[in-house]
Amino acid sequence: MRLPRVIAPAVLGLVTVAGTVRAQSSYEQLQTFSSLLNQVRASYVDSVTYAELVHAAIDGVLSSLDPHSRFVKREDSERENAYEAGVLAGTGIVFDEVDGDLTVLTVLPGTPAAKAGVSAGDRLLSIDDTASVGLSAWEAGTRLLGEKGRKVKLLFERGSRLEPDSLKVTLKYDLLKPVSVPTARLIDATTGYVRLSGFHLKSGEEVEKAVKDLQGKGARRLILDLRGNPGGAMIAAVQISELFLPRSSVVFRTLGRRRSATDEFLTEKDGKFLKLPLMLLVDAGSASASEAVAGSFQDHDRALILGRRSFGKALMQQGFAIPPQGDFVWLTVARIATPSGRVIQRSYPGLKASQYYAFAGRSGTETDTALVFRTDN
């Protein structure tokens, strides 16, 4: 079959210039990109806007860097800020990406999702009858924010992937306060248990209060559960570590290209629970700030770490406003190292985001065992 005439010159042109490729300047590269946008706008079979193309290009640029740098449209950033400020309501679901599926990581107690029977491990299929495939965990979370009282329909599957059960729920948005410690109780006469589900600005205060209450009930040792904790504010990791470590202990270091991104985070005072025997529980869902705390306590011989290999995220993101529309980018600016120098970020070059998340807690063994690190003792 003959090619249409409009295509033939383009094919011939590609052949002729292939032998004269040279390094292009930054300006020429931008010209190439601009020409491509114009050609797509003029000739692509469907109508697309420049905004759609530019946002897609930005997503492509960031995803080529690492799995955690991301672009946020202004309206999504405003929704997230409104939720943090208590203006927008939510459902109480925290998502993660597991084997390419949007999976419920945890459900906050007492929230609409918890009351409807949504459980950790449920896999999201649709939001208001629109398939959720292709959404990141963060995107799915921001879509489940809205005005108090508004309803949203969700479809989940659970159990075996070969013969799953379906779960349809209609949730009513409710105003929620970020809770870092959903559970604190005695598991025997002298052992306290504290579940830390996230790192928020007041997490340190919540943990301190929970441990004091348990000590008042007879706790003489503590289990701090970080399983399924995806991390959060790094300052909260420092505040929590400061409860258990001596003054001037290194919690973690950040290593970046810019001087402002390279820093050392130290405790400023002796911990109130300095002598309390401590065990930390971790698993493949323990990431970022959770791993920074666990790594710090391990390096300082402060706690026994028990469980499974953690997620493997040791990258720090910083937010930058992108003019003129007020969009936002969270850009990875530093690696995080434990006090002994371990950078526990696992390898991501060459992996798609879905592959990277699917390998949580299951990669990096060869590198880990080839290097030697020493604890304080």
C-alpha positions in Angstrom: 0.0 0.0 0.0 1.4 3.4 -1.0 1.9 6.0 1.7 -0.1 9.2 1.4 1.8 12.0 -0.2 1.7 14.1 2.9 3.6 11.5 4.9 6.3 10.5 2.3 8.3 13.7 2.5 8.5 13.5 6.2 9.8 10.0 6.1 12.4 10.9 3.5 13.4 13.9 5.5 14.1 11.8 8.6 16.3 9.5 6.5 18.3 12.4 5.0 19.0 14.3 8.3 19.9 11.2 10.3 23.5 11.3 9.2 24.0 15.0 10.2 22.8 14.9 13.8 24.8 17.2 16.1 24.4 18.3 19.7 21.7 20.9 20.0 21.9 24.0 22.2 19.3 24.5 24.9 17.6 27.1 22.8 17.4 24.7 19.8 16.0 22.0 22.1 13.2 24.4 23.2 12.6 25.3 19.6 12.1 21.6 18.8 9.7 21.2 21.6 7.7 24.3 20.6 7.6 23.0 17.0 6.3 19.7 18.2 3.5 21.3 20.2 2.5 23.4 17.3 2.4 20.4 15.0 0.3 18.4 17.4 -2.1 21.3 17.9 -2.5 21.7 14.1 -2.4 18.1 12.8 -3.4 15.7 15.6 -6.6 13.8 14.9 -8.3 15.0 18.1 -8.5 18.6 19.4 -6.1 19.2 22.3 -5.1 22.4 24.2 -1.6 23.7 24.9 -2.4 23.4 28.6 -3.0 19.7 28.2 0.1 19.2 26.2 2.4 21.2 28.5 1.1 19.5 31.7 1.6 16.1 30.1 5.2 17.1 29.1 5.9 18.3 32.7 4.6 15.0 34.1 6.9 13.2 31.6 9.9 15.3 32.7 9.4 14.7 36.4 8.7 11.0 36.0 12.0 10.7 34.1 13.8 12.0 37.2 12.4 9.8 40.0 9.1 8.3 41.2 8.5 11.0 43.9 8.9 14.3 42.1 5.4 15.5 41.0 3.5 18.4 39.4 0.4 19.7 41.1 -2.1 22.0 39.4 -3.1 25.1 41.3 -6.6 23.9 42.0 -5.4 20.5 43.4 -2.9 22.3 45.6 -5.6 24.6 46.9 -7.8 21.6 47.6 -5.1 19.9 49.6 -4.4 23.0 51.6 -8.1 23.5 52.2 -8.2 19.9 53.6 -5.2 20.5 55.8 -6.9 23.7 57.1 -10.1 21.8 57.9 -12.2 23.6 55.2 -12.6 20.6 52.9 -13.9 17.2 54.1 -12.6 13.7 53.3 -13.4 10.0 53.6 -10.6 8.8 55.8 -8.9 6.6 53.2 -5.1 6.6 52.6 -4.0 5.0 49.3 -0.8 3.3 48.2 0.2 1.8 44.9 0.7 -2.0 45.1 1.4 -4.1 42.1 -0.1 -1.4 39.9 -3.3 -1.2 41.8 -4.6 1.7 43.9 -4.8 -0.1 47.3 -6.1 1.1 50.6 -3.1 1.5 52.9 -5.0 2.4 56.0 -8.5 3.7 57.0 -8.6 6.2 59.8 -10.8 5.0 62.7 -14.2 6.6 63.1 -14.2 8.1 59.5 -16.9 7.5 56.9 -14.8 4.9 55.2 -14.2 3.0 58.4 -18.0 3.0 59.2 -18.8 1.7 55.7 -16.4 -1.3 56.1 -13.6 -0.2 53.8 -10.4 -2.1 54.9 -6.7 -2.0 54.3 -5.9 -4.1 51.2 -9.1 -3.2 49.3 -8.3 -2.2 45.7 -10.0 0.8 44.2 -11.7 0.3 40.8 -13.8 3.5 40.3 -14.8 6.8 41.7 -18.4 7.9 40.9 -18.6 5.3 38.1 -15.4 6.6 36.5 -12.5 4.1 36.4 -9.6 5.0 38.7 -7.0 3.3 36.5 -4.0 5.6 35.8 -4.5 7.7 38.9 -1.6 7.9 41.4 -2.2 7.4 45.1 -2.0 11.1 45.7 -4.4 11.9 42.8 -6.9 9.5 44.1 -6.6 11.0 47.6 -7.2 14.5 46.4 -10.2 13.4 44.3 -11.8 12.1 47.5 -12.0 15.6 49.1 -15.1 17.8 48.9 -17.7 19.7 50.8 -19.0 18.3 54.0 -22.1 16.2 53.4 -21.5 15.6 49.7 -21.6 11.9 48.7 -19.2 9.9 46.6 -19.6 6.4 45.2 -16.6 4.0 45.3 -16.2 0.5 43.9 -13.5 -1.8 45.4 -12.4 -5.3 45.0 -10.9 -7.4 47.8 -9.5 -10.8 48.4 -8.0 -13.1 45.6 -7.2 -11.3 42.4 -8.4 -14.4 40.4 -11.8 -14.5 42.2 -12.2 -11.1 43.9 -15.2 -10.0 45.9 -16.8 -6.6 45.1 -17.5 -3.8 47.6 -19.7 -0.9 46.6 -20.0 2.0 49.1 -21.5 5.4 49.1 -19.5 7.7 51.5 -20.5 11.1 52.8 -17.6 13.5 53.2 -16.9 14.6 56.7 -14.5 17.1 58.3 -11.5 15.2 59.6 -8.5 16.1 61.7 -5.2 14.5 60.9 -4.6 11.8 63.6 -1.1 10.4 64.0 -1.9 8.0 66.9 -5.1 6.1 66.2 -4.3 3.4 68.8 -2.5 3.5 72.2 -3.1 0.7 74.7 -1.5 -1.8 77.1 -1.0 -5.2 75.6 0.1 -6.7 78.9 0.6 -5.3 82.4 4.0 -3.6 81.5 4.0 -3.3 77.7 2.6 -0.2 76.0 1.7 -0.2 72.3 1.4 2.9 70.2 0.4 2.9 66.5 1.8 5.8 64.5 0.0 6.1 61.2 1.6 9.2 59.8 3.9 12.1 60.4 2.0 15.4 60.8 2.9 18.7 62.5 1.5 17.6 65.8 2.7 13.9 65.7 5.3 14.5 68.4 2.8 15.9 70.8 0.4 13.0 70.1 3.2 10.4 70.7 4.4 12.1 73.9 0.9 12.2 75.4 0.2 8.6 74.4 3.4 7.3 76.0 2.8 9.3 79.2 -0.7 8.0 79.5 0.5 4.4 79.1 3.3 4.9 81.7 0.6 6.2 84.1 -1.2 2.8 83.5 2.0 0.8 84.3 3.9 0.6 81.0 7.6 0.0 81.5 8.5 -0.7 77.9 7.1 0.3 74.6 6.2 -1.0 71.1 6.0 1.8 68.5 4.2 0.4 65.4 5.3 2.1 62.1 3.9 -0.6 59.8 2.0 0.9 56.8 3.2 4.4 57.8 4.0 6.2 54.5 5.9 9.1 56.2 5.1 12.8 56.0 6.6 15.9 57.6 10.3 15.3 58.3 10.2 17.8 61.1 7.8 15.5 62.9 10.4 12.7 62.5 12.9 14.9 64.4 10.3 15.8 67.1 9.4 12.1 67.7 13.1 11.0 67.7 13.8 13.8 70.3 11.5 12.0 72.7 13.7 8.9 72.9 17.3 10.0 72.0 20.0 12.0 74.0 20.7 15.6 73.3 22.7 16.4 70.1 22.0 13.0 68.6 22.0 13.0 64.7 18.5 12.0 63.6 19.4 12.1 59.9 21.3 14.0 57.3 20.2 15.4 53.9 22.6 15.4 51.0 21.8 17.6 48.0 23.5 19.5 45.2 22.6 22.9 46.6 24.1 23.9 49.9 20.6 24.8 51.2 19.6 21.1 50.7 22.5 19.7 52.7 21.9 19.7 56.4 22.2 17.7 59.6 19.2 17.3 61.9 20.0 17.0 65.6 18.0 16.6 68.8 18.1 19.7 71.0 17.4 18.1 74.4 17.5 14.8 76.2 14.4 12.7 75.5 11.7 12.4 78.0 11.6 8.6 77.4 15.4 8.2 77.2 15.6 5.0 79.3 12.3 3.4 78.1 13.0 0.0 76.4 11.8 0.4 72.9 10.8 -1.9 69.9 9.9 -0.5 66.4 7.7 -2.5 64.0 8.2 -1.9 60.3 7.0 -3.5 57.0 7.0 -2.8 53.2 4.6 0.1 53.8 6.9 1.9 56.2 8.4 4.6 54.1 10.3 8.0 54.2 10.0 9.5 57.6 9.2 6.1 59.1 12.5 4.7 57.7 14.4 7.8 58.9 13.2 7.2 62.4 13.8 3.5 62.3 17.2 3.9 60.8 18.2 6.5 63.4 17.1 4.4 66.3 18.9 1.4 64.8 22.2 3.3 64.3 22.1 4.7 67.8 21.3 1.2 69.3 18.2 2.8 70.8 15.6 0.3 69.7 15.1 -3.2 68.4 13.7 -3.1 64.8 11.4 -6.0 64.0 9.3 -6.9 61.0 10.0 -6.9 57.3 12.2 -5.0 54.9 10.8 -1.4 54.7 9.7 0.4 51.5 13.1 2.0 50.6 12.4 5.7 50.2 15.1 8.2 51.3 14.5 11.1 49.0 13.4 14.6 50.3 11.0 16.7 48.2 10.8 20.5 48.3 7.8 22.5 47.0 8.3 25.3 44.4 5.6 27.6 43.0 5.5 27.7 39.2 4.4 31.0 37.7 2.3 32.4 36.2 -0.8 30.3 37.0 0.4 29.3 40.6 0.9 25.7 39.9 3.2 23.7 42.1 6.0 21.2 41.8 7.4 18.9 44.5 10.9 18.3 43.4 13.4 15.8 44.9 16.3 18.0 46.2 18.2 15.7 48.5 18.9 12.2 49.7 18.4 11.2 53.3 21.2 9.4 55.1 20.9 7.7 58.5 23.5 8.7 61.2 25.9 5.9 60.1 25.7 7.1 56.5 23.2 4.6 55.1 21.1 6.0 52.1 18.3 3.5 52.1 16.7 4.7 48.9 16.4 1.7 46.6 17.2 1.9 42.9 14.6 3.5 40.6 16.4 4.3 37.2 14.8 2.5 34.3 11.7 1.5 36.3 8.2 2.7 35.6 6.4 4.1 38.6 4.1 1.1 38.8 7.2 -1.2 38.9 8.9 0.9 41.5 5.9 0.7 43.8 5.4 -3.0 43.1 9.0 -3.7 44.3 8.4 -2.1 47.8 10.4 -3.9 50.4 11.6 -6.4 47.8 14.7 -4.9 46.2 18.1 -3.6 47.1 19.5 -6.7 48.9 22.7 -7.0 46.8 23.7 -3.4 47.5 22.7 -3.5 51.2 24.8 -6.6 51.9 27.9 -5.4 50.0 28.3 -2.4 52.3 29.3 -2.3 56.0 27.9 0.2 58.4 28.4 0.4 62.2 26.1 1.4 65.0 27.2 3.6 67.9 28.2 0.5 69.9 
